[in-house]
Amino acid sequence: MERKNIIIKEIRNGLILDNVHDFNAKHIFECGQCFRWRPEADGSYTGVAFGKVINVKSDEVNKRVQLINTNIQDFNEIWFDYFDLGRDYGEIKKKLSEDPVLKVAIQYGEGIRILKQEPWEMLISYIISANNRIPMIARSIGLLSEMYGQPIEYNGEIFYTFPTPEELSEAELCDIQKCKAGFRCKYIAQAINMVLDGTIDLDYIKNLDADSAREELLKVPGVGVKVADCIMLFSMEKYDTYPVDVWIKRVTEHFYLHEDVPMKSIHEFAREKFGGLAGFAQEYLFYYAREMKIGSGKGELQ
């Protein structure tokens, strides 16, 4: 079977995808866009998405990806879009590599793909992410899922789906606080209520342009510009957004602006410089900045 030139072979409890270009599991799952993927001893990653547990292993040399605990139907209905396999990342990288900084940055995260995740999960996950570290974010998301999500057994272990707004509808603030997200718990509670009562309609927001979508998301307590931009980029296909965290601020100022500037100036620069590819540029620059510690006094253009 083929889909978008990908050759799909069924194996026991999974699939082998051949002729998959620009796919590196480490780059995808460790570029800051997701929190529920765990590295395994064999170099694969196990994660939960769209109510499913799946194990992913990539072989960049042979252009091969192995998906375990799935089937053709789930691949067609979920994973093809989730991993953005219909997009030509080679063309994106070719275009962005016209910029000398990005040409180098892409070499560090050349296998990144921007996942198409669930807006509801991203809303809560990125509220939790504010002023927080990735291990703590992952812990809180995991605890919330254990308390209110549905259990799934895989390989002798129990995983949990991310809870829906309805599954969280009976949760009081004192219950939510058990996920150890600190001051963010009150924002989680407010977001749950706003989605349940229709104050926030994520499907509607997803269909707006980026500026209008951001304006709507900013109505949710605990959602600032950076959090809104992450939600839009990682679940709403707003690829002209440029989420600015400490690493992106450092790398943009270090290589392009050469001075400390307000966030607004960084957004304006990215929009003018990268246009509709700003989100892809952001991911390559984020990975590069973090790997090279750009802005910490240790990293410089090689």
Phi, psi and omega in degrees: 000145177232148170213119182054046178069004175273129179268121187250125179238129178280135175232177179298117177065027179178198183221150168248126177252120177253158181065038177260114182263154172057051180221107177234114186303318180298315179297318183293312188272350181239026179259012174092004185266348184214161188229001187243027179244125186250128177289142178251168184297333182271008179090357177275175178228137177246132182211172178240128178205142179051040176074013182236150170256133181217147176248133186234131176225134182244148175231095187292328182298315183264006179055046186235141175231133178251128177243120181249144182075042178209183182209177183300318182298313179294325178299313181292322185273335186234298197285329178302314178284319182305316179271007176055042186286349177275359184257140179272094180288338176299318178293320178299313181294323177299315180294312182292333182288354172295339174271124186297328178292313180292330177302320177285315183302320182297329179298334182275330182229042189295342181262015179290138166229139179276117182290147174260090186266175182280126182305319181298313179297321179292323178302308182290318182298318183277340167296316178296330186287343186300123180051045185222161179260150186305315178300323180287323177298311181298321179298313182295318178297319179296317180294318178299321180291319178299320184286323190232349179277181180260136181286143175226129178267132176213126176055040178078011183231150179261125173248169182226139175289158174285129186293142176284166175303322180294321179292336180264001189296331182268358184287126173273165180303321180297330177287315181298327181297342178291347177276000172062040177264008174063223183299342182286343183300322180293328177289322176300314180300318180292321179296319178303311182295321182293324178287318181294323182270002175085004177300323176242123179244102186293327177295319177296314181299320182301332183269000178274165171289167188301316182295318179290321178296317178300316180301319179292315182295327180293350176286342181277123177303137182091354178255111173260188184298315182296315179297316179300316181295323177295315178302315182293319183287319189265357178214351184239007176060034176266081188281359175267005177273158186219078182302131184248106170252191185298323181290317180292322177299314181297311186290324179292317178291321184296314187261336189243313190261334173061025174196162178283120183230162176294158179304320181303321180292325178293318178297317180295319177299311183297320180297317181288321185283315189250344178055230183289354177257012184302319181295321178292317177301318180301317182294317178296318180291321178299312182297316179296313182298318181290317180296320184264359181055045179298133179091351179267000182095357185252331187262146174205162182298127182272000000 
